[in-house]
Amino acid sequence: MKAYLAEAVGTFWLVLGGCGSAVLAAAFPEVGIGLLGVSLAFGLTVLTMAYAIGHISGCHLNPAVTIGLWAGKRFDASQIIPYIVAQVVGGILGGGVLYLIATGQAGFDVAESGFATNGYAERSPGGYDLSAGFIAEVVMTMMFIVIILGATDKRAPQGFAPIAIGLGLTLIHLISIPITNTSVNPARSTGVAIFVGDGALTQLWMFWVAPIIGAILGAAIYRGISSESEG
């Protein structure tokens, strides 16, 4: 239970910190943090939680990461569903707190703001279509899993994995925010989509399917290039 609670708390922080930076600070008049700031915020949430709860739960914070670690022979299949449930609950709680804060501003409209939801076609920040969004989410999640498996390999320098993983997520956001607003994390996508409703929920399927496919591919790639099996 401690591991599940840790995953919920960590995912709560990821959604509140990452999506909160986009909703509350990115477009703030004159001093908005912009794409770079939002990218850093997502990376920092993972980096800080990796040091805070990595020793408790492994700090997955992401159903795709949990599945990728299982595919990479680093995680027990019996724990997949409880971890994913904890992550989704934490993500929704993070989205809920963000909703309470954001709606405290006069005139704030959740649907009109987009509320940091992910999307393609008319919901893509740059107008990218479904195929472009799908490819981006698969490839970005794939590389994220390669980074995670490599950084946490027993042969890698010890103690630096959270930095590599956090910076990796920052880079992923720098690349793909214009395409899909960057998911690579079904719990992050779900946590804010439910507060926006129809448009975001209609497209939510893609931000579950593509990251999971990418995670499995990433695990296969790492196991293929790693000279030593860790199963």
N, C-alpha and C positions, 0 to 999 in steps of 0.2 A: 504493500500500500504506500509506503514511503516513496518508492520509485514512481508510482503512478501520480501521487500528489506533486512530486518534483516536476514531472513532465507537464502537469497542468499549470503549475506556477510559471515554469519556464516559457511555455507557449503563450500564456497570458501576457508575460513581459514582452515577448516578441511582437505580438499583435499590437499591444498598447504602445510600445516604443517605436516600432517600425511604421505601422499604419498611422499611429498618432502623429509622427513627424510629418507624414504626408498630408494629413487632414488639418492639423493645427498650425504647422510651422512652414510648410513648403511655399505657400502662396501669401504668407504674411506680408502686408504692405512694406515695401522698401527694404526689409531685412529678411525676406523669405530664404529658407535654406536651399531650395531648389533640388534638382535631381541628385547632385553630389551629396547634399546633406541627407536626403532620404536614404540613399544607398549606404552611406556611413551608419545611419541609425539602425538599419536592419543588421548590418555586420556587427555593430556594437552590442546589440541585444543578444546575439548568439555568442559572441566572445565573452561577455560578462556572465551569461548563464552557464557557459561551459566551465568556467572556473568555479561558479557558485554551486552547481548541481551535477556537474559531470561525474563526480565520484559517487553520487547517489543513484542516478538513473542512466547515466551515459549521455544525457542532454541531447536527445534526438529532436524534440520540439516539432516534429514533422512526420506525418505518416509515410511519406516517400522515403525519408531517411531510415525509419524503422524497417520498412520493407527492403530497402537497399542493403542495410546491415544484415538482415536475415539472408538475402540472396548472396551476400559476400561471406556467409558462414561465420558471422560475428554475433548473431542474435538468435535466441530460442524462438521457434515458431509459436510456441504456446503463449508467448507474451505479446504477440503482435496486436491482437484485438484490444486487450486492456490498455496498451500504450496508445493506440490510435484513439480510443474513446477518451482517454485522459487529455490528449492533445487537442481534440476537437472541443471538448468542454472548456479547456483553458483558453482556446482561441475565441470561443463565443463570449466568455467572461471578459476577455480583453476588449473585444468589440463592444460589449455592453457598457463597460466603463468609459470607453472612448465616446460612445453615443451620448452618454449622460453629460460628459464634459462639453462635447461639440455643440449639442443642442442648447447649452447655456448661453450661447451667443445669439443675440437678437437677429432674426432673419435667416438663420442657418437652415438650409434645406438638405437633408441627407441624400436624397436621390439626385438632386441637382449637383451636389458637390462630388458625387461619385463615391465618396466615403472610402477611398483607397481600394475599391474593389478591382478585381481583375476582369479583363474582357478582350474580345476580338471584334473585328469589323467595326460597327458603329461605337462599340465600347472600348476600342483600343485607343490609347492616347495618340498614337501616330496614324491611326486608320489602317492598321495591318489586318489582313483577312485571317480566316480560320486556319488555313494551311500554314501561314507564316507563324501564327501564334502557337500552333501545335508543335511545329518543328523547334521553335525557340524554347518552349517549355521542356520538351524532351531532351534537347541537347544541353540546356543549362542545368537541368537536374542530373543528367548523366555525369557531367563534369563535376558537379558538386559532390556526388557520391565518390567519384575517383579521388577528389581532394580529401574527403573525410576518411576514406579507407587508407589512403596513403599517409595522411598526417597522424593517424592513430595506429599505424602498423607498429608492432613491437620493435622493428628495426629502425624506425624514424627517430630523430632527436626527441628526447622526452621533455614534456612540459610546454611545448610550443604549438601543439595541435589546435588549441582554441584560437590562436592568432591566425594560423593558416586558414582555418575554417571560416572565421569571421571576415577576413580579408577576401576570401573566395566568394562569400555571399555578397560582399560589397561590390566586387567586380561584376558578378552576375547581374546585380541590379543596375549598374552603370550601363551594361549592354542592353538589357531587356525591358527596362521601365517604359521606353517609348513603344514597345511592341505589345505587351500584355499588362503593363503595370507590374510585372514580375510576380509570379506566384512561387513556383518550384516547391510549394508547400500547400497541400490541400486544406490543412487546418487553418492556416493564415487566410486562405481564400474564403472558407466557410465562415470564419469568425466575423467577417465584416459583411459578407453578401446577404446574410439573413436579415440585416438591418436595413438593407436597401430594397430588397424584394424582387419583383418579377424579372427585370432585365438582368440583374446580376445572378439570380438563382437559375435562370434559363441557361446561362452559359457556364454555370459552375461545374458541370460534368467534365468539361475539358481540363479543368484545373485539378481534377482528381486523376483522370485517365493518363494525361501526358506526363505528369511528374512520376507516377508509378512506373510507367514504361521506361522513362529515363533512368529511374533508380535501378531497375533490374539490368538495364544495359550497362550502366556505370559499374555495377558490381561485377558483371561478366568481363568487362574490359579490365578492371583492376586485377581480377584473378588471373586473367590472361597474361598481363604484363608483369605480374609479381612473380619473382623467382622462387617464392616459397609459399606453399599453401598454409593458411592459418585455420584450417577446419579441425 
